[in-house]
C-alpha cells in the first residue's frame, strides 16, 4: 500500500534524509521516498500507517508536518 503526503518545513536534502530515516523505523513501513523540492513523501507499507506514528516520526526528525493527499 502506498500513501502520499504533502510535507511542510523541508528546506534541503538533509531534511529529506532525516525524515526518511525516522519514518523508515515505523513498524510495517517497507519504503519511504521524500522529495524536499516538491514537498512530498510516499510511504509504502504493509497496512495503513497511523497518522500519529507519522507525526511522531516527523517530530523526531525536526519541525515538519505531513498531511495525506
VMD Tcl script that draws the C-alpha trace (Angstrom):
set ca {
  {0.00 0.00 0.00}
  {1.30 3.48 -0.87}
  {0.26 6.68 0.86}
  {1.18 10.12 -0.47}
  {1.79 13.07 1.82}
  {2.43 16.78 1.48}
  {5.27 17.67 3.86}
  {5.96 21.20 5.09}
  {9.11 22.52 6.74}
  {11.69 20.88 4.48}
  {14.42 23.11 3.06}
  {17.17 20.74 1.89}
  {18.27 17.19 1.20}
  {19.30 16.76 4.82}
  {15.69 17.37 5.84}
  {14.55 14.66 3.44}
  {17.20 12.24 4.75}
  {16.20 12.86 8.38}
  {12.52 12.27 7.58}
  {13.32 9.13 5.58}
  {15.36 7.71 8.46}
  {12.66 8.31 11.08}
  {9.65 7.20 9.01}
  {11.52 4.05 7.90}
  {11.61 2.95 11.54}
  {7.79 2.78 11.81}
  {6.58 -0.83 12.05}
  {5.19 -2.08 8.75}
  {6.86 0.59 6.60}
  {8.87 -1.00 3.78}
  {9.92 2.10 1.80}
  {9.94 5.88 2.09}
  {10.59 8.35 -0.73}
  {10.90 12.02 0.23}
  {11.31 14.91 -2.23}
  {12.22 18.15 -0.46}
  {11.85 20.23 -3.63}
  {8.29 19.02 -4.23}
  {7.44 18.91 -0.52}
  {6.21 15.36 -0.85}
  {6.61 11.93 0.69}
  {5.44 8.49 -0.43}
  {5.25 5.78 2.23}
  {4.98 2.14 1.19}
  {3.67 -0.11 3.94}
  {2.01 -3.44 4.66}
  {-1.09 -1.71 6.07}
  {-2.38 1.78 6.79}
  {0.13 3.67 8.92}
  {-1.46 5.58 11.79}
  {-1.14 9.36 11.33}
  {0.09 9.72 14.91}
  {3.06 7.47 14.05}
  {3.88 9.67 11.04}
  {3.54 12.80 13.19}
  {5.83 11.35 15.87}
  {8.46 10.35 13.31}
  {8.44 13.80 11.71}
  {8.68 15.42 15.14}
  {11.77 13.29 15.87}
  {13.29 14.35 12.53}
  {12.68 18.07 13.09}
  {9.95 20.68 12.70}
  {7.97 19.04 9.90}
  {4.31 18.26 9.27}
  {2.76 15.74 6.87}
  {-0.78 15.67 5.53}
  {-2.07 12.73 3.47}
  {-3.23 13.65 -0.03}
}
mol new
graphics top color blue
foreach p $ca { graphics top sphere $p radius 0.5 }
foreach p [lrange $ca 0 end-1] q [lrange $ca 1 end] { graphics top cylinder $p $q radius 0.2 }
display resetview
